[in-house]
Amino acid sequence: MAGIYIHIPFCSSKCAYCDFYSVPAFEYKADYIKAIKKEVELRAPEFKKAIGAEPVTTIYFGGGTPSALSPKELQDIYIALSEFFDLSQVAEITTEANPDDLTDAYIKELTTLGKLHVNRMSIGTQTFNNQMLKTFRRRHNAESALQAVKRVKEHGITNLSLDLIYAYPDETEDMLHDDIEKLTSLSPTHISAYQLTYEPNTMLTRLVKQGEIKPLAENDCVALYFHLVKHLEQAGFAQYEISNFSLPGYESKHNSSYWNMTPYLGLGPSAHSFYSDDRMHNPTSLTKYIKVLLDGINPAEAEGLTKQEMYNDFVITALRTRRGLDTTELKTRFGSTFHDYFIKQTETRVPRRLIENEGNGIVRLTQEGILVSDSVFTELIWV
């Protein structure tokens, strides 16, 4: 199995909490698509050599805002991929979208294209609290989000992931419950739920520093998290990763590749890749990305992971999942030294209430451990 990720960097405006790479430079769309096609041509041979007989099984258009491109432009990128990869075994093609882009005409064109067959959509609903949508600088409101999801389903895309942001300023359990009820009433197959974080260099963090908003107290965030998990589970959603919940059989195949060390090729500015036991990253600049590729140069820069760094990646990604970390696999991949180090750290450095051992070599975070996962990871990584 292998995946392909395409980063679409265009956004009309920056959401207040967002630290992903995006720009409002729509005048570069044509050059961007030329550059993506060139990157596919330059990097396909190396990626195919790395994955060998493994088929490409997932494609993911992320951003930024993929729905800032027309369906035809998305299809042009897909066609470029098909010229260099056998896509006959692709089981999941996901595109992210903003509710305000999902007009009837847009969805109709997307679902009637001749070659690109999107069968999964991730929609940035975030919350149904109109005041917070304004604070977040989202362009849609609660009603338009509800109608957008309904339109998508009417056009035949029923494998839907909806985004939820919780633990925003002044949020109560009743407010979160209202969001959960509205989300689940739309019958999604997947929900990605993110506790609001205040990343450096974002508008939200500036508002905090200016005293215009106040982050929710930690105890309140904890209470909201447990409320979220409880009520999503009651609605039939299993938490299969720290921030991701799905109905049985509807886990994100593509995103799961990030957590189980499946090879993936990342295309576009700021995109990351993982294959041949190394990670690579592209320039975090649209203009630099375009210039390098139109000059015929591969934009990806290898990070040159050490064995310690690979061990750290393995530990962190495996423990993000409810499947947990298989210590037998860890020993096979990295040898006895790393295996013994991990066992010692879990036994001496991590409080028992934060991590559980199934007795069959599987170690996973408890619900309490998930809440402080970063501090648990700090104790387990090799430094």
N, C-alpha and C positions, 0 to 999 in steps of 0.2 A: 504494500500500500504506500501511496505517496500523495501529497497534496500540492496545490498551487494557490498562492495568495496574490491578489492584485490590489495594490494600494491606489485608490482614487483620491487625490489630494485636495479636490476642490470643495470649498464651502462658501456659501454666500456671506455668512457671518460666523464668528467664533462663539461657541457656547461658553458660558461663564466658567464652567468647571473643566473644560477640555484642555488636555495637554498633548493630544495627538497632533501629528503634523498635518496642517491644512492651510490653504491659502485661497483668497477670493480671485485668483488670477485666471479667470475663464478665457481670456484672450490666448492662453497657451494650450487650450484643449487639443487643437489639431496637432501641434508639435509634440504634446504629451503622448498622444496615441501613436504617432510615428516612432517616438522613443521606446514605448512599450514593445512595439512590434520588433524593433531592433534588439531590445534586450532579450526577447524570447529567442531570436535567431542566434545571438551570441552565447546564451547560457544553456540552451537546451542540450547540446552535446555533452557538456560536463555533468548536468543533472541526470540525464539518461544513463550515463556511464556509472554514476554513483548509485542509482537505484536498481540497476541491472534489470532483472525480469519483473520487478515489482511494478504493478500498473498504477497509473494516476487514477485515483478514485474520488477526489474531491476538488472543487474549485470554489474559491471564496473571493467575492468582490467586496473589499472593505474600505474604510476611509477615516477621515474625510467624509465625503458624501457620494457614494456610487450613483445615487439617483440624480446627481447633478449632471451625469452623462445621459444622453438619450439612449433608449433601448438599442437603436442601431449602432451607436458607438460602443456599447457594451458587447454587442454581437461581433463587431469588427475585431475587438480584442480576442474574443473566443475563437474566431476563425483563424487568427494568427497563431493561437495556441495549437489548434487542430492541424496546422501545417507542419508542426514539429513534434507533436506528441500524439500517441494513440489514445484518444479520449473515449473509446468504446466502452470502457468499464467504469466511467465516472458515474457514481451513484448519487452524488449530492452536489448541486450547484446553488450556492447561496449568494444573494446580494443584499447588502444593507440598504435601507431607505429611510428618508425622513417622511413623516406623514404628509407634509404640505406638498411634496413632490408627487404623491400618489393620486394623480387625477385619473378619471375614468379613461381618458385617452392614453395616458402614459401606461397604465396597467394593461390596457387592451393591446397596445403595440408590443409590450414586453412579452405577453403570453401568446402572441401569434407570430412571432419571428420564426423564420424558416429553420435556423440552425441552433441558436442559443435557446436552451430549454431550462430556464430557472425553475427549480422545483422546491426551493426553500427561500424564505425571505425573513430578514431580521429588521424589525421596525423600531425606530427610536421613540417610543411612546413616553418613556421616562417617568411621568406622573400625570395624574388627571387633576392636579391642583393648579388652577389657572394662574394664581398669584406666583407660585414657584416656577411655573413655566416662563413667566415674564422675567423673574429674577435670574433664571438659568439662561435667558436670552434665546429660548427656543422660538421658532417662527410659527408653530402651530398652537392651537388651544385644545382643551380636553375633547370637545365635541368633534373637531376636525380629525383628531386622532382616532376616535371611535369610528367615524365614517370611513376613514382611509382603510382601516383594518377590514371593515365589512366589504368594501369595494374589492380589495385584494382577494378575499375569499369567494366573492361572487364570480370572479374571473378564473377560479379554479386552483389558486395557490392556497392550499390548506395547511401545509407544513410551515407554521409561522412561529417565529421567536419574537417575543415582545420584551423590550427593555424596561426595567424599573430602577429608579434611583430612590433610596430611602435614607432615613436619618438626616434629612435636611433641617434647617433651623425651624424650631417650634413645632416640628411634626409630633403628633401624638399617635397612640395605638389606633384610635378611631380613624384618624386620617390615613394611616397606612392600610388599615382594614378596608377602607373605601377604595383605595387604589387596587388592592388585591382582588376585591369583588369585581371591579370594573374590568381588570385584566382577564380574570378567569371566565367572566361572562362572554368574552370574545372567543373562547375555546381555542386558545393557542396550544401548540404542542410543546412549547419550550418557553421558559422565562429566564432571562438573565437579570439578576438582581444585584445591584451594586450599592454598597454603603457609600454615601457621599464622602469624597476625600477632597482635601484642600491642597492641590498641587501647586508647587512654586510657579510663579510667573503666569498665573491665571487671574482673570478678573475676580473670581470668587474669593481668592486669597487676598487680593487687594481690598475688597469690600470688608473682609474680616479685619484687616489691619487698620482700615479707616473707621472701624467701629459701626459700620452700617448694618452688618449682620453678625450674629453670634452663633458659633457652632453648637450643636446639641451636646449636652453633657454625656460623658462616656457611659454612665449607668443607663441613661435613656436609650443610647444607641444599642446597648446590649439587650435591653428589653424588647426593642423593635426587631432586632435580629431573631430572637427566639419566637416572637409573634409571627414573623414572616415564615420561618421554617415550619412552624406548627400548622399554619393555615394553608400553606402551599401543599404540604403533605396531605392534609385533609382533603384537598381538592384533587389529589391523585398525582402530584408532581414529586418525583424523587430528586433529592439533592445529590447529583453525581460529581459535582466539583464545587469549590468554595462558593462561587457566585452563580452557579448554573443549575437549573431545575428542569426536568423534562417528564413528560408522560413516558410510560414504558416503551422502549424502542425508538424514541425520538431524541436521543442525545445528539449533539452536534458532532457529526463524524469528522468534520474538518478541524474544529477546535480541539477535539480529543487528540488529534495528532500532535498538538503542541505539548500535551501532558503525558503522552506515552512514548515520546522520542521518535515518532514516525518522521521520515524525511519530508521536507516541504521546500518548495521554491518560492521565494518572495520577490515579486516584481513591482517596480514603481518607486518613487522617491520615499525614503525612510523605511522601506520594506526590509525585513530580516528573513534569512533563510537558514535551514539546518539540514546538512547532509555531509557525508564523508567524515562524520565525527567532528564537524566544525560548524561554527555559526558565521554568517556573513551579513553585512548590512550595506544598504545603498545610501547615497548622500541624502541628508535631510534638507534638500533644497531642490525645488522644482526646476529652476533655471539651470543649476549645475548638472542635475540629472539629465536634462534634455541635451545640453551642450556636449557632455561626455559621450552620450550614446549616438548623437548625430555625427560625432567625430569617429564613430566606430569602436569605442572603447568600452569594455566591460565595466560597469559602475560598481560592482560588488567588491567589498573589501573584507577579506577573511580575518577573523578575530584570533585564530590560532589558539584554540582552547587547550589548556593543560589537562592532564588527567584529573587533577584536583577540581578544576572548574567544571569538567564534565560530570564528576561525582556530585558536585553541588547542584548542578542543573537537574540531575536525575532525582536527587532527594527532594528538591523543592517542587518539581512538577508532579512527581508521584504522590506526594503528600497533599497536594492541592485536591486530589480526587478522593471520593469516598471509597473507591476501589483500594486505595492505599498503596503502600510500598511493599514489594515482595523482596524480602531480604535474600532469598535464594538467587533471584535475578541480579540483585546488587552484587552478590559475591561472584557470580558468573561474569558479569560485566567488568568489575573493577578489582577482584581478587580479595584475599583474606584480610589484608591490611585495612582496606577501606570498610569492608564488612564489619570487622571487629571494632573499628573506630565508631561506626554508626551504632552498633549494639551498646558499646560502653557509654556513648553520649546519651542514648535514650534511657539507659538505666540510672545514670548518675547526674545528668544535667537537666532533664525534663521532668517536671512534676507528674506524678502518676495520673492525675486527673486530666492532663492535657493530651495524653497519647495512650492508645490501647493496642495491645498485642493479641491477635486472634488465636495465638497458639500454633498456627500453621505457617509461621514465617511472615505473615502479613501484619504490617504495622500501619495504623492510620490515626489521624487526629480525631479527638472527641469533639463534640459540638463546642465545648468550652475551649478546646485547643484551637479550633477554627477561628475563634474570636481574637486570639493572640498568636495567629500563625506566624507572623513575622518574627516574633521573639523566639518561637520554637525553632524556626529555620536557623536563626542565628546560633542556636546551641548545637545544631546538627551538621552545619556545613564545615568544610575543612578550611581552616585559616592558617 
